[in-house]
Amino acid sequence: MTLHAPYDPDNIFARILRGEIPAVKVWEDDHVLAFMDVFPQSEGHVLIVSKTSTARTLLDIEPEVLARLAAATQRTARAVVKALRPEGFKIMQFNGEAGGQTVFHLHFHVIPRWSDRPMKGHGHAPMAETETLRALADRIAAALD
């Protein structure tokens, strides 16, 4: 998909936001949803999406929504670090198919990293068990400030 295609209201994140597809939620407010990636690249991989914007890429997002997403990403990363004690973490955000984007609803990834654990490839990780994701989400949620 190009950077300038129209928003698809039936993308998987839009369907999650409408409640049509279940998600393992970490936290949410009126503007943002943080939930576990079902194809985690690392233990504790969380996705952060806007509940109010239909931006596909960083180029489309409204500045005030981007500010909320950035703050939500930071809040989530702090909780992931506190809960899981990784040695580091990655914040990732992809734009366009050639840029690695696989779901065309702007989102940020918080991916914990440990030096002795290889990171799985984006879009190539196996599906995680819901119970495993729920336990991680609960640990991360308990560490939120």
Sequence and secondary structure as in RCSB ss.txt:
>XXXX:A:sequence
MTLHAPYDPDNIFARILRGEIPAVKVWEDDHVLAFMDVFPQSEGHVLIVSKTSTARTLLDIEPEVLARLAAATQR
TARAVVKALRPEGFKIMQFNGEAGGQTVFHLHFHVIPRWSDRPMKGHGHAPMAETETLRALADRIAAALD
>XXXX:A:secstr
  TT    TTSHHHHHHTTSS   EEEE SSEEEEE SS SSTT EEEEESS    STTTS HHHHHHHHHHHHH
HHHHHHHHH  SEEEEE   SGGGT  SSS EEEEEEE TTS    TTTS    HHHHHHHHHHHHHT  
